[in-house]
Amino acid sequence: LVDATTVNWLSNRLETADRDQLALFIAQLLAQVAGADAITALEPLGRSGSVRIRRGIADILVVNELRSEQVGRFYLELLKDEDAQVRRSAVEGLEILFEGEHNPLSEFGAAITPR
């Protein structure tokens, strides 16, 4: 069961976090507590934050294997990010979404990953 009060508190705390490290810590907690529903709070930060924040949010989504249509759309947006690490994380996330199916993104991910 997800405690709505806790999710709301974490979401509000995320909005007011004054340091990247604190924001990423709260984002990780939120992803673990709320699962894919956390995307509502994480997406705005993942769009407008610093490079460190954008990388962190993308990685949090991937590590927690969050799956939803909204998460998938956000990964597609992250493919346009100026930072290569954010784009790689987006590809990894899309691979997770398509896990178990023939996944053309695996070849794309390999192509953009430096060797």
Number of C-alpha atoms within 10 A of each C-alpha: 5 9 9 11 9 13 19 14 11 21 18 13 15 20 14 11 14 10 9 14 13 14 22 22 15 20 26 21 16 25 24 15 18 19 18 19 17 22 23 12 19 26 19 14 20 21 17 10 15 12 16 15 21 24 23 25 27 26 20 23 27 22 15 14 18 21 19 14 10 14 25 18 11 20 26 16 13 23 18 12 18 10 14 16 20 25 23 23 24 28 24 22 28 25 19 18 20 16 10 8 9 9 14 10 15 14 9 12 18 12 10 13 11 7 5
